Amino acid sequence: MYAPAQHDEITGLVNYIGEQLTAIRAAALGLTEEQARETPCRSALSVGGIIKHTAFVMRGALERLETTVTEQPMDEAAWAEFTDSFTVRDDETVAGTIKDFDQLRAELMDAIAGSDPAADAVSPPAPWHGIFDARPINARYFLVHLIEECARHAGHADIIREQIDGMAVPALVLTLEGATANDFFQPYQAAPGTLLA
């Protein structure tokens, strides 16, 4: 949890994005590779797929923070890359996806911390929302959208994890943070050899 504090704006944004990324990653704690690929809900989403897709999102966010993106073509190849980002393929592992996630997360947190929320930026077209032209924004708009995007996927990961074994992601986050047992929380015991154990 991002504890209450009197931080400046960029520190708050970094912490809120970091909190969502922590939840997404924690959803894998104690799962086997096979469990992390399960799709127990009506959608095709899995915990591993959400982690992989979030890495895809972070890669795009880094590009947005480091360059001015005025076009975002959604041709057949880009659409295929987007849809592939939700599935851990047979030639990939969830453990490898987590490693990629961790590397990108560190890079993204540094990039966000070094950004200016008031800086001028451009939002590329988003034809899936009926926006066909690039529009001026400030970086704050993009950073808050990134919180929204990560929070959506953190919620997906929580629901999917609960469907697999009944574990709620907040308890997994506390376990990874080393929180001690109390009246409200008992640490999760991940089996040796499982993800993040």
MOLIN-V331065 format. One record per residue. N is the residue number from 0. RES is the residue in one small letter. OMEGA is omega in whole degrees, -180 to 180 (none if undefined). NEAR is the number of other ideal C-beta (glycine too) atoms within 10 Angstrom. D_FIRST is the distance of its C-alpha to the first C-alpha in Angstrom with 1 decimal. Layout:
BEGIN
n = {N N}
res = {RES RES}
omega = {OMEGA OMEGA}
near = {NEAR NEAR}
d_first = {D_FIRST D_FIRST}
END
This chain:
BEGIN
n = {0 1 2 3 4 5 6 7 8 9 10 11 12 13 14 15 16 17 18 19 20 21 22 23 24 25 26 27 28 29 30 31 32 33 34 35 36 37 38 39 40 41 42 43 44 45 46 47 48 49 50 51 52 53 54 55 56 57 58 59 60 61 62 63 64 65 66 67 68 69 70 71 72 73 74 75 76 77 78 79 80 81 82 83 84 85 86 87 88 89 90 91 92 93 94 95 96 97 98 99 100 101 102 103 104 105 106 107 108 109 110 111 112 113 114 115 116 117 118 119 120 121 122 123 124 125 126 127 128 129 130 131 132 133 134 135 136 137 138 139 140 141 142 143 144 145 146 147 148 149 150 151 152 153 154 155 156 157 158 159 160 161 162 163 164 165 166 167 168 169 170 171 172 173 174 175 176 177 178 179 180 181 182 183 184 185 186 187 188 189 190 191 192 193 194 195 196}
res = {m y a p a q h d e i t g l v n y i g e q l t a i r a a a l g l t e e q a r e t p c r s a l s v g g i i k h t a f v m r g a l e r l e t t v t e q p m d e a a w a e f t d s f t v r d d e t v a g t i k d f d q l r a e l m d a i a g s d p a a d a v s p p a p w h g i f d a r p i n a r y f l v h l i e e c a r h a g h a d i i r e q i d g m a v p a l v l t l e g a t a n d f f q p y q a a p g t l l a}
omega = {173 -175 179 -178 176 -179 173 -173 -175 177 177 179 178 -177 179 176 179 179 180 179 177 -180 -180 -179 -177 -179 -179 -175 175 178 170 175 -178 179 -179 177 -178 177 -172 179 -178 179 177 -177 174 177 179 179 178 177 179 -180 179 174 176 179 -180 178 178 179 177 178 180 -178 -175 -179 175 -180 -180 178 177 -175 177 176 -176 -180 179 178 179 178 178 -177 177 -176 -179 -174 172 -176 179 180 178 172 175 178 177 178 178 178 177 178 -177 179 -180 180 -180 179 -178 -180 177 -179 179 -179 180 -177 178 -178 -178 -178 176 178 179 174 -179 177 176 -174 178 175 180 179 -172 179 174 -177 178 177 164 -177 179 179 -179 -178 177 175 179 174 180 -178 -179 179 178 -178 174 177 176 -177 179 -180 -179 180 179 178 -179 -175 177 -179 176 -176 179 177 178 177 -180 178 180 178 179 179 179 180 174 -177 -176 -171 172 -180 179 179 179 178 177 178 177 -177 177 -179 none}
near = {11 15 5 6 8 6 12 8 12 18 14 16 21 21 15 17 24 16 16 22 25 19 22 26 25 26 31 29 21 22 26 14 14 9 19 27 19 19 15 16 13 6 12 10 20 27 31 31 27 28 26 24 25 25 23 18 19 25 15 16 22 16 11 21 21 11 8 10 16 12 8 14 10 12 8 7 9 11 11 10 11 13 11 14 17 16 17 23 11 7 6 14 16 24 14 13 23 19 12 16 22 14 12 19 19 11 16 22 16 13 17 22 11 10 19 12 18 11 12 10 21 14 19 16 17 14 12 7 7 7 12 8 10 16 13 9 14 14 19 17 14 20 24 14 14 23 15 10 18 23 16 12 21 23 15 21 27 22 16 23 27 15 13 16 12 7 19 13 24 13 17 26 21 20 20 16 11 7 14 8 9 8 5 8 13 13 15 18 8 18 9 5 7 15 23 16 13}
d_first = {0.0 3.8 5.7 9.0 11.6 15.0 14.8 17.5 17.3 17.1 14.2 12.2 13.5 12.8 9.1 8.8 11.2 9.7 6.5 9.3 11.5 9.4 9.5 13.1 14.1 12.6 14.9 17.8 17.1 20.4 22.2 25.7 26.8 28.7 25.8 23.6 26.6 27.1 27.1 26.8 26.5 29.3 28.0 28.5 24.8 23.6 20.4 22.4 23.7 20.3 19.3 22.7 22.6 19.3 21.1 24.0 21.9 20.6 24.2 25.3 22.8 24.0 27.5 26.7 25.3 28.2 31.1 32.3 32.3 34.8 35.7 33.7 36.5 35.8 38.9 39.4 38.0 34.8 34.4 35.0 32.4 29.8 30.6 30.8 27.2 26.1 28.1 28.1 31.9 34.2 34.6 30.9 28.4 24.8 24.4 26.0 23.8 20.7 22.5 23.2 19.7 18.5 21.4 20.9 17.1 18.2 21.0 19.1 16.5 19.6 21.5 19.0 18.6 22.4 22.9 24.1 22.6 26.0 28.0 30.5 29.8 31.4 30.0 32.2 34.0 32.1 35.0 33.0 32.0 35.5 34.9 37.7 37.6 35.3 33.9 32.9 29.3 27.2 24.4 21.8 23.0 22.4 18.9 17.8 19.6 17.7 14.3 16.4 17.8 14.7 13.0 16.4 16.6 13.1 14.6 17.8 16.5 14.9 18.2 20.3 18.7 19.2 22.8 23.4 22.6 20.6 17.3 14.2 11.6 8.6 10.9 11.8 8.5 8.5 12.2 12.0 10.0 12.8 11.5 14.7 16.1 16.3 17.6 14.7 13.8 16.3 15.6 17.0 20.3 20.9 24.7 26.1 26.9 24.2 21.7 19.2 20.8}
END
